[in-house]
Every structure is written in C-alpha cells, then in structure tokens.
C-alpha cells in the first residue's frame, strides 16, 4: 500500500475538525499539519505577553485532531478554567492545553522540545508544526489605507467598516519558514489548504520567507478547500474566484478547488448567523462554467442546522482526489 504524504495548512477550528480528524486513522496517509503562529487574542494573547512564548491556540487544536490519546487526556486538553476572567474578544478563561504548551516552552526555553513532549503526551499520529519559530505580529492594510495590527484586530470589527477589503497582509518582523515544514512540502504528495478564515488563519501560513518558494517548487498536488461562508471584516462580498485569486497570490497555483454547491434555505442561514454573527453569505462562484478539471463542486454541508462542512463528506471528496 503506497503511503500518501499529506501537508495541511490552516488554523482555527475548521481544518482540524473536517480534514485532520477524519483522515487521522487512514493507515496509508502520513499527515503534517501547519499553523501560522500569529494568534494574539484571548487566552493565547495573555500568555504571549506574560511569558513571551509562541501562540499555543491553533497548534493545540491540530494536536487534539491528530491525537490517539486516552479519552481522559483529550478531555483534560479541552478543559477550560478561570472562566471568571473575560478577555477583550469575549473569550473566557484559559484552556489547559494553552497553559500546558506555553508553560513547557517557558520552563524549557525551547518550543521544539515542548512540542516533542506534547506530541508524545497526546499520542499524535503525524506531525503538528509551526509555520515559523519566530515571534511575529500579523498586519493587514485595508483598501482605504487603514492598518490593522495583530490577528485579533481582524476578528474585531468594532470601529471600522467590516465591508472593506484587505489589500495587503504581512508579518512584523519578517520571519523565516520553519525548516521541517519546508522539508515536508518538498516530500509531499498532496497539500491541502483550508478551510478556515482566509486572512487570519490560512494566508498567514505562507508569509514566512521561503514558504511560497517551496510551495511553488513542490510537485505535490495542491488542493484548496473553500469555506462555506464569507466573513465580515475579512471576505465580505467575496466570490469563490476571489478566494482562489488570493490563495494563488500568497501561496501557489492550485490544482484543485473544492467548494460547496448546496444552498440551504434562507431561514437556516439566518438562524446559523445568530450563533456566528461575523459570517455573512454563502461562498459561490461568479462564473457558471468553471473548468471541471480544477473546480470540484459537491454537497459538503452537514445535514443539521449549522451551515458547516460535514467531516464525512469532506473526507470522501479528498480520498477521491488522492486515489486518482
């Protein structure tokens, strides 16, 4: 049985839930997941400032998604305490995983060693890697010239027009890509990008120096999983083609673009937006005749009320691509 080497890029909750976890137990797939390391809000932001450590939040989600640890460890990993502490973005308390990862790095003075211990503790199948080991801040320039400093500012739309497009994205200070990530890209058979928030979770992965060049040189097939909905403050009014244009600009030319074709009832969308008020509208193509060899439209949504991707449906599409 041929082993497929897969590299996945993204942060947040979507990629771990609908790509990493469903593929974790596929015996012929070797997964390396990569997170951007720009998170600076909530619990992570406080730990970064107090301990001068790298952000643990996104990588902790990847670790849980690829974990084959005992159930008590997984419950402990997700355990949140000190809920009386309310952070500026509305999140409450610290998660055990954030404190564990940040505490290990602080005590050991070595994020790589901390990550090795965490992989062992959580019995990770595969590798969860940072895009860079350097401490960076994400900056974005809006189309009106306004500069947003910090990943948290992209998620907070108070005191700015959430419909303005993001013109440019960069890191300060400039940073180098983590060498093991470059090696994984070089050896990969397939690369999956997303789903997730475009400017705060996905594109920051490609900003460290050397990342874009490695992706462009890689012979792996590159797959973009487009999100189900656009987001106020980041992708208001974006078509499917807009998402693809940005990914190809910051990362590399794509071989496949997977997107959802199911259009739920308006009432279902409005009900879901009550839970996720920053989400705006469905991601749909502008062109009706997109090349089918590149654009793969499928029913990807859960059968319930949430306008979110079904892990089973996403897995089915990806395995079809891997097998061809």
C-alpha positions as CSV (number, residue, x, y, z in Angstrom):
1,X,0.0,0.0,0.0
2,X,1.5,3.3,-1.1
3,X,1.8,5.9,1.7
4,X,0.5,9.3,0.8
5,X,2.4,12.2,2.3
6,X,-0.1,15.0,3.1
7,X,0.6,18.5,4.3
8,X,-2.3,20.6,5.6
9,X,-2.3,24.4,6.1
10,X,-4.7,26.4,8.3
11,X,-5.7,27.4,11.8
12,X,-8.9,27.9,13.7
13,X,-11.5,25.1,14.2
14,X,-12.5,24.2,10.6
15,X,-9.3,22.4,9.3
16,X,-8.8,20.3,12.4
17,X,-12.5,19.3,12.5
18,X,-13.2,18.5,8.9
19,X,-9.8,17.5,7.5
20,X,-7.3,16.4,10.1
21,X,-9.5,14.4,12.5
22,X,-11.4,12.5,9.7
23,X,-8.1,11.5,8.0
24,X,-6.2,10.7,11.2
25,X,-6.8,6.9,11.2
26,X,-6.3,6.4,7.4
27,X,-3.3,4.0,7.6
28,X,-1.9,5.0,4.2
29,X,-1.9,8.7,4.9
30,X,1.0,10.4,6.7
31,X,-0.2,13.9,7.9
32,X,1.9,17.0,8.6
33,X,-0.3,20.0,9.7
34,X,1.0,23.6,9.8
35,X,-0.3,26.6,11.7
36,X,0.5,30.2,11.2
37,X,1.6,31.2,14.8
38,X,0.0,34.7,14.6
39,X,-2.8,34.3,17.1
40,X,-2.7,37.1,19.7
41,X,-6.2,37.2,21.2
42,X,-7.9,35.8,24.3
43,X,-6.0,33.3,26.5
44,X,-3.2,33.0,23.9
45,X,-2.7,36.7,23.8
46,X,-2.3,37.0,27.5
47,X,0.1,34.0,27.7
48,X,2.2,35.5,24.8
49,X,2.6,38.8,26.7
50,X,3.1,37.4,30.2
51,X,5.5,34.5,29.3
52,X,7.0,35.8,26.0
53,X,6.1,32.5,24.2
54,X,4.8,31.4,20.8
55,X,1.0,31.3,20.5
56,X,-0.4,27.8,21.5
57,X,-4.0,28.0,20.5
58,X,-4.1,27.0,16.9
59,X,-1.5,24.3,17.2
60,X,-3.3,22.8,20.2
61,X,-6.4,22.2,18.0
62,X,-4.2,20.4,15.4
63,X,-2.7,18.3,18.2
64,X,-6.1,17.3,19.5
65,X,-7.4,16.5,16.0
66,X,-4.4,14.1,15.4
67,X,-4.4,12.7,18.9
68,X,-4.9,9.0,19.6
69,X,-4.6,9.5,23.4
70,X,-6.9,8.2,26.1
71,X,-10.2,9.9,26.4
72,X,-9.3,11.5,29.8
73,X,-6.3,13.2,28.2
74,X,-8.5,14.6,25.4
75,X,-11.0,15.9,28.0
76,X,-8.1,17.4,30.0
77,X,-6.7,19.0,26.8
78,X,-10.1,20.8,26.2
79,X,-10.6,21.7,29.9
80,X,-11.2,25.4,30.4
81,X,-10.8,27.1,33.8
82,X,-10.7,30.6,35.4
83,X,-13.9,31.4,33.5
84,X,-14.3,34.5,35.6
85,X,-11.6,36.1,33.5
86,X,-13.1,37.7,30.4
87,X,-10.7,38.7,27.6
88,X,-11.3,41.7,25.3
89,X,-12.5,39.5,22.5
90,X,-15.2,38.0,24.7
91,X,-13.5,34.6,25.4
92,X,-13.4,33.4,29.0
93,X,-10.7,31.6,30.9
94,X,-7.7,29.6,29.9
95,X,-7.7,26.1,28.3
96,X,-5.4,23.5,29.9
97,X,-3.7,22.9,26.5
98,X,-2.8,26.6,26.1
99,X,-1.3,26.8,29.6
100,X,0.5,23.4,29.2
101,X,2.1,24.3,25.9
102,X,3.0,27.8,26.9
103,X,4.3,26.6,30.3
104,X,6.5,24.0,28.8
105,X,8.1,26.5,26.4
106,X,8.6,29.0,29.2
107,X,10.2,26.4,31.5
108,X,12.3,24.7,28.9
109,X,13.1,27.8,26.8
110,X,12.6,25.7,23.7
111,X,9.4,25.4,21.7
112,X,10.6,22.5,19.7
113,X,11.3,20.5,22.8
114,X,7.9,21.5,24.2
115,X,6.2,20.3,21.0
116,X,8.0,17.0,21.2
117,X,6.8,16.4,24.7
118,X,3.2,17.4,23.7
119,X,3.2,15.1,20.7
120,X,4.3,12.2,23.0
121,X,1.7,13.1,25.7
122,X,-1.2,13.3,23.3
123,X,0.0,10.3,21.2
124,X,-0.2,12.4,18.0
125,X,-0.3,10.4,14.7
126,X,1.6,12.6,12.3
127,X,3.2,16.0,13.0
128,X,1.8,19.4,14.0
129,X,4.3,22.1,13.1
130,X,4.5,25.9,13.3
131,X,4.9,27.9,10.1
132,X,7.7,29.8,11.9
133,X,9.5,29.7,15.2
134,X,9.9,33.4,15.3
135,X,7.6,35.7,17.3
136,X,5.7,37.7,14.8
137,X,2.7,40.0,14.6
138,X,0.2,39.9,11.7
139,X,-0.5,43.2,9.9
140,X,-3.2,44.0,7.3
141,X,-3.8,47.1,5.2
142,X,-7.4,47.8,4.2
143,X,-8.4,49.3,0.9
144,X,-8.8,52.7,2.5
145,X,-5.2,52.7,3.7
146,X,-6.1,51.8,7.4
147,X,-3.6,49.4,9.0
148,X,-4.8,46.7,11.4
149,X,-2.1,45.5,13.8
150,X,-2.5,42.0,15.2
151,X,-4.6,38.9,14.2
152,X,-7.1,39.8,16.9
153,X,-7.9,43.1,15.1
154,X,-9.1,41.2,12.1
155,X,-11.7,39.4,14.2
156,X,-12.9,42.6,15.9
157,X,-15.0,44.7,13.6
158,X,-15.9,47.5,16.0
159,X,-14.9,51.0,15.0
160,X,-14.1,50.0,11.3
161,X,-16.1,49.3,8.2
162,X,-16.3,45.4,8.0
163,X,-17.1,45.6,4.3
164,X,-13.7,47.0,3.3
165,X,-11.4,44.5,1.6
166,X,-7.9,43.6,2.8
167,X,-5.3,45.0,0.3
168,X,-2.2,43.5,1.8
169,X,-1.0,41.1,4.5
170,X,2.4,40.8,6.1
171,X,4.4,39.9,9.2
172,X,6.5,42.1,11.5
173,X,9.3,41.4,12.0
174,X,10.0,39.4,8.8
175,X,10.4,35.7,9.6
176,X,11.8,32.6,8.1
177,X,9.7,29.5,7.5
178,X,10.3,26.6,9.9
179,X,12.8,24.2,8.2
180,X,10.8,20.9,8.9
181,X,7.8,22.5,7.2
182,X,9.9,23.2,4.1
183,X,11.1,19.6,4.1
184,X,7.5,18.3,4.5
185,X,6.4,20.4,1.5
186,X,9.3,19.1,-0.6
187,X,8.3,15.5,0.2
188,X,4.5,15.9,0.0
189,X,2.2,14.1,-2.5
190,X,-0.7,16.4,-1.7
191,X,-1.1,19.8,0.0
192,X,-4.5,20.8,1.4
193,X,-5.1,24.5,2.2
194,X,-8.1,25.3,4.4
195,X,-10.9,25.5,5.1
196,X,-10.8,28.4,7.5
197,X,-10.7,32.2,7.8
198,X,-8.7,33.4,4.8
199,X,-6.7,36.3,6.2
200,X,-6.4,35.4,9.9
201,X,-5.9,31.6,9.6
202,X,-4.9,30.5,6.1
203,X,-2.8,33.1,4.3
204,X,-0.6,33.9,7.3
205,X,0.8,30.4,7.0
206,X,2.5,31.4,3.7
207,X,4.0,34.7,4.9
208,X,7.3,33.4,6.4
209,X,10.2,33.7,4.0
210,X,10.8,30.5,1.9
211,X,7.3,29.2,2.2
212,X,5.9,30.4,-1.1
213,X,9.0,29.4,-3.0
214,X,8.8,25.9,-1.5
215,X,5.2,25.5,-2.5
216,X,5.8,26.7,-6.0
217,X,8.7,24.2,-6.4
218,X,6.8,21.3,-4.9
219,X,5.5,18.6,-7.2
220,X,2.6,17.9,-4.8
221,X,-1.0,18.4,-6.0
222,X,-2.4,21.5,-4.3
223,X,-6.0,21.5,-3.1
224,X,-7.9,24.5,-1.7
225,X,-10.9,23.8,0.5
226,X,-13.0,26.9,0.1
227,X,-15.0,27.9,3.2
228,X,-18.8,27.6,3.2
229,X,-19.4,31.3,4.0
230,X,-17.8,34.7,3.7
231,X,-16.9,36.7,6.8
232,X,-17.4,40.3,7.8
233,X,-14.1,42.1,8.4
234,X,-12.2,39.7,6.1
235,X,-14.0,38.5,3.0
236,X,-17.3,40.4,2.7
237,X,-18.7,40.1,-0.8
238,X,-16.0,37.6,-2.0
239,X,-16.9,35.1,-4.7
240,X,-15.2,31.7,-4.9
241,X,-12.9,33.1,-7.6
242,X,-11.8,35.9,-5.2
243,X,-10.7,33.3,-2.6
244,X,-8.8,31.4,-5.2
245,X,-7.1,34.5,-6.5
246,X,-5.8,35.4,-3.0
247,X,-4.6,31.9,-2.2
248,X,-2.8,31.7,-5.5
249,X,-1.2,35.1,-5.0
250,X,0.1,34.4,-1.5
251,X,0.8,30.6,-1.8
252,X,0.9,28.8,-5.2
253,X,-1.1,27.8,-8.2
254,X,-3.8,25.3,-7.3
255,X,-4.6,22.0,-8.9
256,X,-8.0,21.6,-7.3
257,X,-10.5,23.9,-5.7
258,X,-13.2,22.1,-3.6
259,X,-16.3,24.1,-2.9
260,X,-19.9,23.6,-1.6
261,X,-22.8,23.6,-4.0
262,X,-25.6,23.1,-1.6
263,X,-27.7,26.2,-1.0
264,X,-29.6,25.9,2.3
265,X,-32.9,27.7,3.0
266,X,-32.6,31.3,3.9
267,X,-34.1,30.6,7.4
268,X,-31.4,28.1,8.1
269,X,-28.7,30.6,7.1
270,X,-30.2,33.4,9.3
271,X,-30.5,31.0,12.3
272,X,-26.9,30.0,12.0
273,X,-25.7,33.6,11.7
274,X,-27.3,34.2,15.2
275,X,-24.6,31.9,16.5
276,X,-21.8,33.1,14.2
277,X,-22.7,36.8,13.6
278,X,-19.5,37.6,11.6
279,X,-20.4,35.1,8.9
280,X,-22.2,36.9,6.1
281,X,-23.2,34.9,2.9
282,X,-22.5,31.7,1.0
283,X,-19.3,31.4,-1.0
284,X,-20.5,31.0,-4.6
285,X,-18.7,31.1,-8.0
286,X,-19.3,34.1,-10.3
287,X,-18.7,32.0,-13.4
288,X,-21.2,29.2,-14.2
289,X,-18.7,27.4,-16.4
290,X,-15.6,26.9,-14.2
291,X,-13.2,24.3,-15.6
292,X,-14.3,21.0,-14.0
293,X,-10.8,19.5,-14.0
294,X,-9.9,22.1,-11.4
295,X,-13.1,23.2,-9.6
296,X,-14.9,20.4,-7.8
297,X,-18.3,21.4,-6.5
298,X,-20.0,19.0,-4.1
299,X,-22.7,18.9,-1.4
300,X,-20.4,19.4,1.6
301,X,-22.7,20.6,4.3
302,X,-23.9,18.9,7.5
303,X,-27.4,17.7,7.5
304,X,-28.3,19.7,10.6
305,X,-29.0,23.4,11.0
306,X,-25.4,24.6,11.1
307,X,-24.0,25.9,7.8
308,X,-20.8,24.0,8.3
309,X,-18.9,21.2,6.4
310,X,-19.5,17.6,7.1
311,X,-16.3,15.8,8.0
312,X,-17.5,12.7,6.3
313,X,-18.3,14.4,3.1
314,X,-15.0,16.3,3.0
315,X,-13.1,13.1,3.7
316,X,-14.9,11.4,0.8
317,X,-14.0,14.1,-1.7
318,X,-10.4,14.2,-0.6
319,X,-10.0,10.5,-0.7
320,X,-11.4,10.5,-4.3
321,X,-8.7,13.1,-5.3
322,X,-5.9,11.2,-3.5
323,X,-6.9,8.0,-5.4
324,X,-6.8,9.4,-8.9
